[in-house]
Amino acid sequence: MNSARIIRPHRWRPVAAAGVIALLASGCGARPAAQEGQAKDANGVVNMVMAPDPVWKWMESKGIKQELEEAAGIQILTSSSWDEFGVYAGGHADVVSAASYEVPDLEKQTGEKTTIFGKFNSDRSILAVSARSDAQTICDLKGKKIVTHSAVSITIMWGVYARKFCDLDLRAGGGDFQLVVTDPQNAAGLVERGDADAGLLLPDFSIPQLSNGAVKPLYDSKSVSQIYAEKFSSDPQDVTHPQNNVFVARKAWVEKNPEEAGFLIKLWDRGVQEWAQHRDEIVAAYPEDFAAESPEEKAFIQDWLTDTYDWFVDSTYLDQAWVDSETRLFELMKETGFVEEDTPALDFTILPKG
């Protein structure tokens, strides 16, 4: 059973403080207030850490973020970091964007109960091999060298699939595969050169090799989320599980600050609406966030988003049906040994649409 609940916000408060959040050195300990089981009053300001994001940049450049903040009397201050996990775990942010399947480890590191209160990006990663390879599935890669950008993150889900599909163990430091961790922009190149037999790739960081056919995706180019919908979801048309970016905060913080939490999800919901209406413009405006340099590469990722998989959700708001399906993912992780049986269930907060 999941522990989703509905929070009703109270009245909006004006911003009492503004400024720029300083990005402090990340650590693994919680803030003193959190250790005492307390939560601070946000007082109209939300500190959020996230990886660089083109939709956020678009909303800032178009004045959308400022307009909505002024209307609500709430301000979102962001730190941009590829180490969102570390910044949040060190107590330097109220909200973090993280993969849903990473939340149990996040709670273990911080010692604090968290809650998922919004969604944004599904898991877009694919499994690809060299054009010379005869492999058809992950099962054919036993004993082979597989490159990925993280020992956790997307590798967790491909490890779940390896266990479910062929009872193989995909993990760092052992198991049935040779797992090599590198930067995401280097992974496809290693497969192309033959330095790795396969790669867990992000398509937007693998454009040259995918577009010239040097690497070929398995599973008909399906992402983790598309495979999950096909094999494990009660709704094969719902390709929003699992989430590679959910909005996560300490449970006590969301309960104390429902206005600020609600505004954050409302703001990001406007973002995914902008994405749906201006996707190609956003790709063209911020090609660095899609690792697309040339016009041809921009066109490739735009076509991939149209014809293969668009990993942005239609709405950032949660509902009970979605929560139930995402919770089933957690049970699958228990079944395959990626979380312990006695690990507490994920907590979800269903916020009303503002």
Secondary structure, 3 states (H helix, E strand, C coil): CCCCEECCCCCCCCCCCCCCCCCCCCCCCCCHHHHCCCCCCCCCEEEEEECCCHHHHHHHHCCHHHHHHHHHCCEEEEEECCCHHHHHHCCCCCEEEECHHHHHHHHHHHCCCEEEEEEEEECCCEEEEECCCCCCCHHHHCCCEEEECCCCCHHHHHHHHHHHHHCCCEECCEECCEEEECCHHHHHHHHHHCCCCEEEECHHHCHHHHHCCCEEECHHHCCHHHHHHHHCCCCCCCCCCCEEEEEEEEHHHHHHCHHHHHHHHHHHHHHHHHHHHHHHHHHHHCHHHHCCCCHHHHHHHHHHHHHCCCCECCCCCCCHHHHHHHHHHHHHHHHCCCCCCCCCCCCEEECCCC
